[in-house]
Amino acid sequence: AKVHSIDLDTDAKRHLMDIGLTKGTSITVKNLAPLGDPMEIIIRGSDFSITKKDAQQIIVELEE
């Protein structure tokens, strides 16, 4: 999927942007913890873990 927007407070949004999660960036869900939190995603070739709560605030567009 591609990032359309991030609907988080300023500090959390800034942190995600610092690791490369910006509008138009492709992301892939790599792995989910047994209860779904946290989730591991791939951004620009690097693996990151984010909470399910934060992930729900990332608006994406599916790539075809």
Beta strands, then each sheet from edge to edge (+ up, - down):
strand 1: 2-6
strand 2: 27-32
strand 3: 39-43
strand 4: 46-50
strand 5: 58-61
sheet 1: 1+ 5-
sheet 2: 2+ 3- 4+
end
